[in-house]
Every structure is written in C-alpha cells, then in structure tokens.
Amino acid sequence: MSNQTTVTEFLLLGFSDVQELQTLHFVVFLVLYLISLLGNLLIITAIALDHHLHIPMYFFLMNLSILDLGSISVTIPKSMANSLMNSRSISYSGCVTQIFLVVVFVSAGFAILTVMAYDRYVAICQPLHYEMVMNRRACVQMAASAWISGILYSTLHTRNTFAMSFCGGNMVDQFFCEIPELLKLACSDSCHFEVGFLIFSMCLASSCFVFIIVSYVQIFKAVLRIPSKQGRHKAFSTCLPHLFVVSLFLCTSAFAYLKPTSSSTSGLNLMVAVLYSVLPPMMNPIIYSMRNKEIKDALSKWIGWRLFTKNKMSIFLLR
C-alpha cells in the first residue's frame, strides 16, 4: 500500500542557505531577468511601431518575444522573492499555476518556431506563392493555433500531473515546479498516464523538429542555387537567426530532459534548469538584433526618436 499524503504546498530547491549567497542569487537573477525583459520589449516595440516590419516573419517574432517574456516571468520572480524572504515554499495552487503557464509558453513557443521555419521555407523556396500562402489571415490563424494548442496541451498536462497521488513528500528538486520532478514524488501506481503523455509529447516535439530540419535542408539547397552573392547573404541573414534560436531551444531542453537522473545532483539540476529556462528568452532578442539589419535599423530609429523627443522637451522646459 502506497504511503499517500495530502500535499498543501511544495518546497522548492534553494540555491543556498547562506544569506550572502541568497543575495547574490537575487542580484544575478534580477540582472538576467531585466536583460530578458528589456531585450524582448525592445523587439516587440520595434516591430509594433515600424510599419516596415509588419510582415509575417516579424509578426511571428513578436509572438515569440511575448512568449519568452511570459515563460521567464513565471519562474524567475518567484525564485527571487523566495531568496529575499529566505523561503522555499510555493502553495499547491501556485505550483499548478506555474506548471500550467510554463507549459503554455514553452509549447506555444516551439509551435511558433515551427511556423517560422515554414514561413522561411515558403519565402525562399516558393517566393512567387509567398503573398498568397502567408497572407494576413493565414498568419493570424497560425499564431492563434499555436497559442490555442499550447493552452489545450498545457491543460491536459497540468490535469494529468495533479490528478496523481503524491507519496514521496513535497520536496521538489528544482527552483520552480517542473513536471519531471513532480513525477518523482508521485505514487508509482498513479503516474502511468502522465508518463505516457510525456512520451507522446516527445514524439510530437520530434516530428516538429524533423519538419524544421527538412524545411532548412530545402532552404539551404535553394539558397545555394541563388547566383548572386548578395542574394545568398540576404537569404542567410533572415534564416540563420531563426536556426540559432531553434538550436538553442532544442539543445538546452534536450540536455535538461535527457540527462541521466540517477547521476544528477541538485547543483547540476539547478544549473541545467537555469540554462534552459533563462538562456533562450535572454538570448533570442540578442540573436535576432545582431543578425538582422531591419531590426537594428528599427531599434536605432526608435531610440533616436525617443532621445530627440526628450531633448526637444528639455529645451522647451528650459525656455
């Protein structure tokens, strides 16, 4: 008979019990969070305000930035608050909410990355059909489908996870609520359905990955057939940032979920979790702004306009 217990709260893994290290953890997470916040907000603002960027590629990029903002805002602030208050607890309802939102943002983000690969495939391999295939209505439907599928997928995942009975206590070996860590606490006879659903999820993610790889094989074949060097450079400049972002997302996620659990220490779990939960939302705006001339021009124009307006207002007030 399993030793089933009623759980009202969970205890998250802390970075340290030493007050000075807790303060350091708060400061480091604050800096990383502000970098991610600023970078993604700048991308969203540039795309929203510059009409030259009102095209499918940047529409999907804006959705990705919104999802990145959401994913990092669900986990990091709670961890920072626990460090300040010298606490490790999260309520049962808080854990449910955290898992639901994390899965929504991550799964919808991966769906958007898949759609972005399709957008680049149509733009480069079928340029004559691009405006017909990737029209405004189609883009809105694709983005809405990514969000809705993420919500439905997360609802099923969250429901299955918290329908389980917990026999292993309430100590979550992670700095936020994570499904694989909660499975370790579940009674062995109540987690079969969720484990099966996780396997199905991995197969679904693998099919999206294969679709992205096949799309880029076709894209690179088409790009290499472009006669002009300038044309090839322009095509690569629109594709490589997306490929870097997909690679970053998949590599960090695979490293997190495919590492051997038997040999994983708590410290390694924390470092890996920071890697895949913080690094992609922080790096995505940097990758896109560094490799994309249109984004850099839009940001320069917007920042220059803001500085001009501020200086003009200062001169007016001085008069």
C-alpha positions as a Python dict, from the first residue, in 0.01 Angstrom:
ca = {
    (1, 'M'): (0, 0, 0),
    (2, 'S'): (146, 340, -101),
    (3, 'N'): (205, 598, 170),
    (4, 'Q'): (-21, 862, 12),
    (5, 'T'): (-16, 1209, 169),
    (6, 'T'): (-222, 1523, 118),
    (7, 'V'): (5, 1798, -15),
    (8, 'T'): (-92, 2163, 51),
    (9, 'E'): (237, 2319, -51),
    (10, 'F'): (568, 2226, -212),
    (11, 'L'): (923, 2312, -105),
    (12, 'L'): (1144, 2425, -392),
    (13, 'L'): (1518, 2369, -413),
    (14, 'G'): (1713, 2669, -285),
    (15, 'F'): (2043, 2787, -429),
    (16, 'S'): (2199, 2819, -85),
    (17, 'D'): (2121, 2851, 286),
    (18, 'V'): (2386, 3122, 327),
    (19, 'Q'): (2232, 3470, 335),
    (20, 'E'): (2510, 3630, 128),
    (21, 'L'): (2473, 3367, -147),
    (22, 'Q'): (2096, 3414, -144),
    (23, 'T'): (2150, 3786, -201),
    (24, 'L'): (2393, 3705, -484),
    (25, 'H'): (2134, 3472, -636),
    (26, 'F'): (1874, 3751, -620),
    (27, 'V'): (2107, 4003, -786),
    (28, 'V'): (2217, 3763, -1065),
    (29, 'F'): (1857, 3661, -1140),
    (30, 'L'): (1747, 4025, -1133),
    (31, 'V'): (2014, 4120, -1390),
    (32, 'L'): (1928, 3825, -1616),
    (33, 'Y'): (1556, 3898, -1586),
    (34, 'L'): (1599, 4269, -1667),
    (35, 'I'): (1816, 4185, -1971),
    (36, 'S'): (1548, 3945, -2097),
    (37, 'L'): (1270, 4192, -2020),
    (38, 'L'): (1442, 4482, -2192),
    (39, 'G'): (1551, 4281, -2497),
    (40, 'N'): (1210, 4129, -2565),
    (41, 'L'): (1025, 4456, -2500),
    (42, 'L'): (1255, 4634, -2746),
    (43, 'I'): (1184, 4369, -3012),
    (44, 'I'): (807, 4395, -2952),
    (45, 'T'): (815, 4777, -2957),
    (46, 'A'): (1028, 4795, -3273),
    (47, 'I'): (801, 4557, -3463),
    (48, 'A'): (481, 4722, -3340),
    (49, 'L'): (591, 5079, -3426),
    (50, 'D'): (778, 5028, -3754),
    (51, 'H'): (537, 4960, -4041),
    (52, 'H'): (825, 4819, -4249),
    (53, 'L'): (832, 4525, -4008),
    (54, 'H'): (461, 4445, -4043),
    (55, 'I'): (533, 4129, -4241),
    (56, 'P'): (481, 3761, -4144),
    (57, 'M'): (839, 3691, -4026),
    (58, 'Y'): (834, 3977, -3774),
    (59, 'F'): (474, 3910, -3673),
    (60, 'F'): (579, 3562, -3561),
    (61, 'L'): (894, 3702, -3399),
    (62, 'M'): (680, 3940, -3193),
    (63, 'N'): (469, 3644, -3077),
    (64, 'L'): (788, 3458, -2983),
    (65, 'S'): (909, 3756, -2779),
    (66, 'I'): (577, 3774, -2593),
    (67, 'L'): (601, 3402, -2515),
    (68, 'D'): (962, 3442, -2399),
    (69, 'L'): (856, 3725, -2167),
    (70, 'G'): (581, 3507, -2025),
    (71, 'S'): (797, 3199, -1971),
    (72, 'I'): (1073, 3381, -1784),
    (73, 'S'): (823, 3589, -1581),
    (74, 'V'): (654, 3276, -1444),
    (75, 'T'): (964, 3122, -1282),
    (76, 'I'): (1231, 3385, -1210),
    (77, 'P'): (1036, 3641, -997),
    (78, 'K'): (911, 3367, -759),
    (79, 'S'): (1265, 3236, -713),
    (80, 'M'): (1390, 3591, -648),
    (81, 'A'): (1112, 3652, -393),
    (82, 'N'): (1196, 3327, -210),
    (83, 'S'): (1562, 3434, -187),
    (84, 'L'): (1467, 3772, -40),
    (85, 'M'): (1227, 3619, 212),
    (86, 'N'): (1458, 3325, 295),
    (87, 'S'): (1178, 3088, 197),
    (88, 'R'): (1148, 2784, -29),
    (89, 'S'): (773, 2724, -28),
    (90, 'I'): (518, 2754, -306),
    (91, 'S'): (149, 2686, -250),
    (92, 'Y'): (-25, 2394, -421),
    (93, 'S'): (-232, 2633, -634),
    (94, 'G'): (82, 2837, -708),
    (95, 'C'): (257, 2523, -832),
    (96, 'V'): (-42, 2432, -1050),
    (97, 'T'): (-44, 2782, -1200),
    (98, 'Q'): (332, 2781, -1255),
    (99, 'I'): (330, 2447, -1439),
    (100, 'F'): (28, 2545, -1649),
    (101, 'L'): (181, 2875, -1762),
    (102, 'V'): (531, 2736, -1822),
    (103, 'V'): (393, 2458, -2042),
    (104, 'V'): (168, 2705, -2229),
    (105, 'F'): (454, 2943, -2308),
    (106, 'V'): (713, 2676, -2391),
    (107, 'S'): (487, 2459, -2608),
    (108, 'A'): (335, 2760, -2789),
    (109, 'G'): (689, 2896, -2837),
    (110, 'F'): (800, 2574, -3003),
    (111, 'A'): (491, 2582, -3224),
    (112, 'I'): (576, 2940, -3328),
    (113, 'L'): (934, 2834, -3409),
    (114, 'T'): (792, 2558, -3631),
    (115, 'V'): (564, 2807, -3807),
    (116, 'M'): (861, 3043, -3855),
    (117, 'A'): (1051, 2763, -4029),
    (118, 'Y'): (754, 2713, -4263),
    (119, 'D'): (743, 3089, -4329),
    (120, 'R'): (1111, 3092, -4431),
    (121, 'Y'): (1059, 2781, -4647),
    (122, 'V'): (774, 2943, -4842),
    (123, 'A'): (961, 3277, -4870),
    (124, 'I'): (1278, 3122, -5016),
    (125, 'C'): (1163, 2804, -5190),
    (126, 'Q'): (827, 2930, -5322),
    (127, 'P'): (867, 3309, -5345),
    (128, 'L'): (600, 3353, -5617),
    (129, 'H'): (337, 3199, -5387),
    (130, 'Y'): (453, 3371, -5066),
    (131, 'E'): (200, 3654, -5053),
    (132, 'M'): (-86, 3417, -5132),
    (133, 'V'): (17, 3149, -4880),
    (134, 'M'): (137, 3377, -4597),
    (135, 'N'): (-140, 3636, -4614),
    (136, 'R'): (-257, 3827, -4307),
    (137, 'R'): (-544, 3589, -4233),
    (138, 'A'): (-322, 3279, -4260),
    (139, 'C'): (-60, 3434, -4028),
    (140, 'V'): (-319, 3523, -3764),
    (141, 'Q'): (-467, 3172, -3786),
    (142, 'M'): (-123, 3010, -3748),
    (143, 'A'): (-31, 3226, -3448),
    (144, 'A'): (-373, 3169, -3287),
    (145, 'S'): (-340, 2794, -3346),
    (146, 'A'): (0, 2796, -3172),
    (147, 'W'): (-144, 2976, -2867),
    (148, 'I'): (-462, 2765, -2852),
    (149, 'S'): (-276, 2436, -2896),
    (150, 'G'): (-35, 2543, -2620),
    (151, 'I'): (-325, 2617, -2384),
    (152, 'L'): (-504, 2288, -2461),
    (153, 'Y'): (-183, 2087, -2436),
    (154, 'S'): (-94, 2252, -2105),
    (155, 'T'): (-445, 2193, -1968),
    (156, 'L'): (-412, 1820, -2034),
    (157, 'H'): (-57, 1808, -1894),
    (158, 'T'): (-146, 2001, -1578),
    (159, 'R'): (-464, 1800, -1519),
    (160, 'N'): (-278, 1468, -1556),
    (161, 'T'): (5, 1583, -1329),
    (162, 'F'): (-212, 1696, -1040),
    (163, 'A'): (-455, 1406, -1074),
    (164, 'M'): (-168, 1193, -941),
    (165, 'S'): (-131, 1099, -576),
    (166, 'F'): (193, 1208, -407),
    (167, 'C'): (373, 957, -188),
    (168, 'G'): (725, 1099, -195),
    (169, 'G'): (672, 1407, 21),
    (170, 'N'): (663, 1765, -104),
    (171, 'M'): (1032, 1844, -175),
    (172, 'V'): (1069, 1948, -541),
    (173, 'D'): (1430, 1908, -655),
    (174, 'Q'): (1417, 2223, -870),
    (175, 'F'): (1390, 2602, -821),
    (176, 'F'): (1044, 2602, -985),
    (177, 'C'): (765, 2348, -1023),
    (178, 'E'): (857, 2109, -1303),
    (179, 'I'): (664, 1803, -1421),
    (180, 'P'): (955, 1552, -1423),
    (181, 'E'): (1041, 1649, -1063),
    (182, 'L'): (678, 1611, -953),
    (183, 'L'): (668, 1267, -1116),
    (184, 'K'): (943, 1162, -873),
    (185, 'L'): (706, 1242, -586),
    (186, 'A'): (406, 1058, -734),
    (187, 'C'): (286, 717, -624),
    (188, 'S'): (408, 454, -871),
    (189, 'D'): (54, 337, -950),
    (190, 'S'): (-83, 684, -1034),
    (191, 'C'): (165, 829, -1282),
    (192, 'H'): (141, 587, -1575),
    (193, 'F'): (-93, 806, -1779),
    (194, 'E'): (124, 1118, -1737),
    (195, 'V'): (440, 923, -1828),
    (196, 'G'): (263, 801, -2142),
    (197, 'F'): (156, 1155, -2222),
    (198, 'L'): (517, 1274, -2181),
    (199, 'I'): (632, 1007, -2429),
    (200, 'F'): (363, 1122, -2672),
    (201, 'S'): (482, 1482, -2620),
    (202, 'M'): (839, 1385, -2705),
    (203, 'C'): (718, 1216, -3026),
    (204, 'L'): (520, 1529, -3118),
    (205, 'A'): (819, 1754, -3049),
    (206, 'S'): (1041, 1520, -3253),
    (207, 'S'): (803, 1545, -3550),
    (208, 'C'): (818, 1928, -3531),
    (209, 'F'): (1198, 1906, -3513),
    (210, 'V'): (1207, 1682, -3822),
    (211, 'F'): (979, 1928, -4004),
    (212, 'I'): (1215, 2216, -3917),
    (213, 'I'): (1522, 2019, -4031),
    (214, 'V'): (1359, 1916, -4360),
    (215, 'S'): (1248, 2276, -4419),
    (216, 'Y'): (1601, 2405, -4368),
    (217, 'V'): (1756, 2139, -4591),
    (218, 'Q'): (1527, 2259, -4870),
    (219, 'I'): (1601, 2624, -4782),
    (220, 'F'): (1979, 2576, -4797),
    (221, 'K'): (1950, 2392, -5129),
    (222, 'A'): (1750, 2685, -5269),
    (223, 'V'): (1986, 2948, -5125),
    (224, 'L'): (2295, 2781, -5273),
    (225, 'R'): (2130, 2797, -5615),
    (226, 'I'): (2096, 3178, -5593),
    (227, 'P'): (2351, 3318, -5841),
    (228, 'S'): (2435, 3649, -5668),
    (229, 'K'): (2645, 3662, -5352),
    (230, 'Q'): (2432, 3948, -5217),
    (231, 'G'): (2114, 3743, -5266),
    (232, 'R'): (2261, 3446, -5079),
    (233, 'H'): (2375, 3673, -4796),
    (234, 'K'): (2030, 3830, -4763),
    (235, 'A'): (1861, 3489, -4759),
    (236, 'F'): (2101, 3355, -4497),
    (237, 'S'): (2061, 3669, -4282),
    (238, 'T'): (1686, 3602, -4249),
    (239, 'C'): (1726, 3228, -4181),
    (240, 'L'): (2033, 3193, -3958),
    (241, 'P'): (1892, 3381, -3654),
    (242, 'H'): (1587, 3152, -3652),
    (243, 'L'): (1808, 2845, -3688),
    (244, 'F'): (2027, 2962, -3397),
    (245, 'V'): (1718, 3017, -3178),
    (246, 'V'): (1574, 2673, -3263),
    (247, 'S'): (1911, 2510, -3190),
    (248, 'L'): (1941, 2693, -2857),
    (249, 'F'): (1588, 2592, -2754),
    (250, 'L'): (1629, 2225, -2852),
    (251, 'C'): (1981, 2179, -2716),
    (252, 'T'): (1904, 2325, -2374),
    (253, 'S'): (1574, 2135, -2348),
    (254, 'A'): (1729, 1806, -2460),
    (255, 'F'): (2016, 1847, -2214),
    (256, 'A'): (1767, 1914, -1935),
    (257, 'Y'): (1531, 1625, -2001),
    (258, 'L'): (1764, 1359, -2141),
    (259, 'K'): (2036, 1376, -1875),
    (260, 'P'): (2059, 1060, -1661),
    (261, 'T'): (1851, 1117, -1347),
    (262, 'S'): (2041, 866, -1137),
    (263, 'S'): (2367, 1061, -1158),
    (264, 'S'): (2219, 1412, -1146),
    (265, 'T'): (2299, 1615, -838),
    (266, 'S'): (2085, 1900, -708),
    (267, 'G'): (2351, 2151, -814),
    (268, 'L'): (2355, 2011, -1169),
    (269, 'N'): (1974, 2020, -1182),
    (270, 'L'): (1978, 2388, -1085),
    (271, 'M'): (2240, 2482, -1344),
    (272, 'V'): (2062, 2291, -1621),
    (273, 'A'): (1727, 2448, -1526),
    (274, 'V'): (1879, 2797, -1539),
    (275, 'L'): (2031, 2708, -1876),
    (276, 'Y'): (1706, 2612, -2049),
    (277, 'S'): (1462, 2842, -1864),
    (278, 'V'): (1667, 3166, -1865),
    (279, 'L'): (1911, 3142, -2156),
    (280, 'P'): (1669, 3117, -2456),
    (281, 'P'): (1445, 3413, -2353),
    (282, 'M'): (1755, 3623, -2282),
    (283, 'M'): (1950, 3527, -2596),
    (284, 'N'): (1669, 3531, -2854),
    (285, 'P'): (1646, 3915, -2878),
    (286, 'I'): (2027, 3940, -2891),
    (287, 'I'): (2049, 3683, -3173),
    (288, 'Y'): (1778, 3849, -3379),
    (289, 'S'): (1901, 4204, -3327),
    (290, 'M'): (2264, 4114, -3403),
    (291, 'R'): (2192, 3919, -3723),
    (292, 'N'): (1904, 4123, -3863),
    (293, 'K'): (1960, 4464, -4026),
    (294, 'E'): (1589, 4556, -4029),
    (295, 'I'): (1555, 4501, -3654),
    (296, 'K'): (1873, 4701, -3585),
    (297, 'D'): (1754, 4986, -3807),
    (298, 'A'): (1410, 4992, -3643),
    (299, 'L'): (1561, 4994, -3293),
    (300, 'S'): (1809, 5269, -3385),
    (301, 'K'): (1531, 5478, -3539),
    (302, 'W'): (1302, 5434, -3237),
    (303, 'I'): (1574, 5501, -2978),
    (304, 'G'): (1694, 5804, -3179),
    (305, 'W'): (1339, 5940, -3198),
    (306, 'R'): (1295, 5896, -2823),
    (307, 'L'): (1621, 6080, -2749),
    (308, 'F'): (1528, 6359, -2993),
    (309, 'T'): (1184, 6399, -2832),
    (310, 'K'): (1338, 6401, -2484),
    (311, 'N'): (1598, 6665, -2579),
    (312, 'K'): (1335, 6877, -2751),
    (313, 'M'): (1116, 6863, -2440),
    (314, 'S'): (1413, 6957, -2217),
    (315, 'I'): (1490, 7262, -2434),
    (316, 'F'): (1124, 7366, -2426),
    (317, 'L'): (1114, 7339, -2043),
    (318, 'L'): (1439, 7540, -2009),
    (319, 'R'): (1284, 7823, -2209),
}
